[in-house]
């Protein structure tokens, strides 16, 4: 396949991490220390709690990097009588943890409440509801750390950052922003957070506070079922590329910039489309390797086409589910 990007890009140097200190066969035992609602004004349609867990009695203490994940083993068995499989959750804390010492990790957990399609009976996510039900003092079996690429570079001051998130995909960006600011990194940090309603925004107060305190931090929301506070209509994350192109296009045209995407699978399709529309080929090539045959009709891109014809370079970091 001939592409718009024929160069080799090794991407930024990433820090060394440790992996799988605890496995499903040998989990560590953490202790819940807090479980706090992390949506706006506690009036969101869904239920999301930021669960903090003391891991000081495990091999996990002080071993995580912001951007990594850990596993949770819910008790009991599934419908086949087998133990529940491990479920991974992204850290929402900085590398030094919620306590500043690496002993307390945290993650935002959304309760999964749905219906079975066949008989319309209630379906409750096993691990998400288990975690949200836990109270301070409760023990929980953990695995990890997991993840070796969705990380801030080893030399963070050499780059600028565009973070794109939906839902609980905001988790790693809270920790990454904490790390960058605590280290005194003055790079440009732009976060675009998408949600259906403003009440669904997670950690909104924190990000607004950071944007007010730090000139290098920009926090932009994209609300898909409400008009925007800045006068735009209903927007998804990718729509902000056009709505805010005066600031985002120059940022993406800068060779320092890295892109991080975390959230629902498929969100990258709309993001790639907007980049292809707005960026000149030489700048687009920093982030995407695109089959020239599909560049003529960007509007026709769908998830399957993108999977076959559009590949992110190592300047793009994806964590979708």
N, C-alpha and C positions, 0 to 999 in steps of 0.2 A: 504494500500500500504506500503510495507516495503521500507525503504529509506536508503540512505547513511548517513543520519543525524538524529539521534534520540534524540538529546539534545534540550533543550529549550533555545533560545537566545532572550532575550528581546531587544537586540540592544542598541545603545547608548541613553543616556538621551537627549531629544530634548527640546529646549526652548519653553516657553509658547508663543502663538501668539493670536492675536485677529482676528476675522473673520466677514465678511459680515456687516461691519459698514454702507455701502451703498448697497442697493439691486436694482434690475431693477425697482421696484416700487418707490424707493426713492433714485435715483442716486445723486452723488455729481458732481459738475461742476468744471472741471479742465480747465486750460488754457495752450495751447501749448507755450513753450518758445524756442524750438529749434527742428530742423529736419535735421539730418546730414547723409550723405551717410556713411555707415560703412563697405563697402567692400574694397578690396585691389585696390588702384590706380584708383578707380571708373570705372573699365573696366569689371566688372563681367557681366555674361549673364543675371542674374536677377537683380531686383531693391530692395535693402534693405536699409531702413532708420532707424536710431536710433532716436526715437521720445521722446522728453523730455517734461514733463507736470507738471506744477505748481499745486499742490493740497492743497496749504496753506489755501484756502477758504473752505475746506471740512473736514470731519471727518477722512480722510485718512492720513493727515499730521502726520509724525512721528510714524505711526502705522504699517508699513510694516517691514518684515524681508527679507533679501536676500534669494532668493529661492521661495518666494511667487509670486502670480500673481494678476492682477487686470482685471476687465471686462470693455469693451467698448460697448456702445450702439450707433450704427450708426443711423442717422436720416432716416425717410421715412418708407416705408412698403415693404413687400415681394410680390411675385406674387399672394398671396392669400389675400392681403390687410391687413395683420397683421404686427405690428411693428417688426422690425428686432430683432432677439434674441441676447442676450449678447454674446460676444466673449471674451475669456480669453487670456491674454498676459503675459508672464513671465517677471518679472523685470530683467533688465540688470544692475541695480545700486546697490550700497552697501546699507546696512541698513540705513545709514545716508543720503541716497539720492545723487543725482548728485551735490547738493549744499552744502553737508556736514551738513545740518540741518534737513533733512527729509522732506523738503517741495517740492522737485522736484524729481519725479520718471521718469524712462525711460524704453523703450522696443525697441528691433529691430523688424521691421515689413517688411516682404517681400510681395511685390505686387503679388497677385494671378491673373495670366493671362493665360487662358486655352481655350479649345474648348469643347462644348457639344458633347458627343459621337454620339448622334442620327442624328443631322443635321449639325454638324461641325460649328455651329455658335459660335461667340466669347462669352466666359464666363469671367466675371470679379468678383473677390472676393469683396463682398460689403464692409466689415469692413476694410480689409487690404488696399484697395485703398482709402477708406475714410480717414484712418489715415495718409497714405502717402501724401495725398493731402493737409492736414492741414498745416497752416502756423503760425508762431509766432503771438500770439494774439487771435487765434481762440479758441473757447470754445468746450469742449468735455465732454459728460456725462460718468461718471465712476461708477463702482461698486467694492466691495471688502472690505478688502483683502481676497484672496483665498489661500488655501493650508496650511496644518498643519504638513506635514511630510517631504517634500523635503527641508530640512533645515540643516544647520551646527549644530553639537551637542552643547549642553549647555556648555560643557567643551571641547572646540575645540583642546586644546593642548594635549589631551589624545589620539588623533587619527592622522593617515596619510590619505591622500585623493587621490583617483584615479578618475578623472573626464573624462567622455567620452561623446562627443557631435557630432552632425551633424547639419548643417544649423543654423537656429535661436535657436536651442537647446543649443547654446553656451551662451545664455542670462544669466541664473542663475549663471553660473560659473564665469562670469566677476564680478558680485556682490559678490559672495562667496569669490573669491580670494581677492577682495578689503577688505572685512571684516577681513579675516584671516591675511593679511599683515598689515593692519592698527592696529590690535590688537597685533601685534608683535609675532604671533604664528610661531614657528620655525619647525612645522611639515612638513613632505615631502608632497608636492603638485605636482601631475603629471596630466597634462591636455593633452588629445589626441583629436584633432579636425579634423573631416573629412569633405571634400568637393570635388566636381567634379574637380575643377580647383583651382590653387593657388589664382586666382583673386576673387574666391568666399569666401575666408576666412574672417570671421567677427572679428573685433577688433584685427586683427593680430598684428598691431604695439604695442598695449598695452601689449599683452601676451609676445611678444618677449622682450619688455623692462623689464617686470617683471622677466623673466627668466635670463636676463643679470644682473639685480640688486640683485637678491636673490638666494643664493646657494641652498635653499630648494625648488625652483620652477623649474619644468621641463615642457617644452612646446614642444609637438610633433604633427606634422601634418600628415594626411593620405589623399593623393590625389588620387582619383579613376580613373581619366582619363589622368593623366600625371605621368611620372617617378618621384620618390622622389628626393629631393635635396641631400639626404644622400646616394644615389646610388641604392636604392631599386627600383623595378618596380612599377606599379600601385597598390595602396593599399587602402582597406577600413579600417575603424577604427579597426575592429576585427583582421585584418591582422597584426596590430602592436604588438599584443600579441606574435606572433611567431617571427616577425622581430626584436623586442626589448625584447625578453624573458630574456636576461641576466640581465636586470634591472627590468622588470615587474614581473617575477616569484618570485624573492626574496621579492619584495614589497608585492605581494599578499600572500606570505607565512608568512608575519608578522601579528600577531594578532591585531595590531593597525589599520590596513588598512580598510577603508570603500570605497565602490564603488558607484558612482553616474552616472546615464545614462540619458541623455536628448536628444531627437531628434525624428526621424521618427519611427513610430511603426514598430516593427519587427526587429530592429537593435539588440535587445537583444539576438536573436537566435544565430547569429554568434558569439557574445561575449561569450555566455554560452558555445558554442561548443569549442572555443579556451581555455577557462578555464578548461573544462573537459579534453582536450587533454594534457594540460601542467602542471596542478596542481596535486599533490598526493592527494588521497582521504581525508586525515585528514585536508588538507588545503582547498580543494574544499568545504568541508562540512561547512566551515565558511560562505560561500556565497550562496550555492545552496543546496537544498534538491532534490535529484535525484532518480527516480525509478531505482533500479539496473538493471532491465530488459532492459533498453535502453542504459546502459553504454557500452555495447559491440559493438555498431555501432553508434558512435557519428556522423559520416559523414552523416547518414541518418536522422539526426534531421531536422525537419522543424518547422514552426511556430505552427502548430496544435499539433504536438507531444510534443513540448516544453510546450505548454499551459497545456497539460494533465499530463506531467511527470516530469517537472522541475519547482521548486518553489524557488524564491529568499528568502533568510533569511532577517532578519531585519538589516543586515549589507550592504544590497544593496538597493539603492534608485532609483526608476524609475519615469521618467516623459516623457512619449512618446505620440505621437499624430499621 
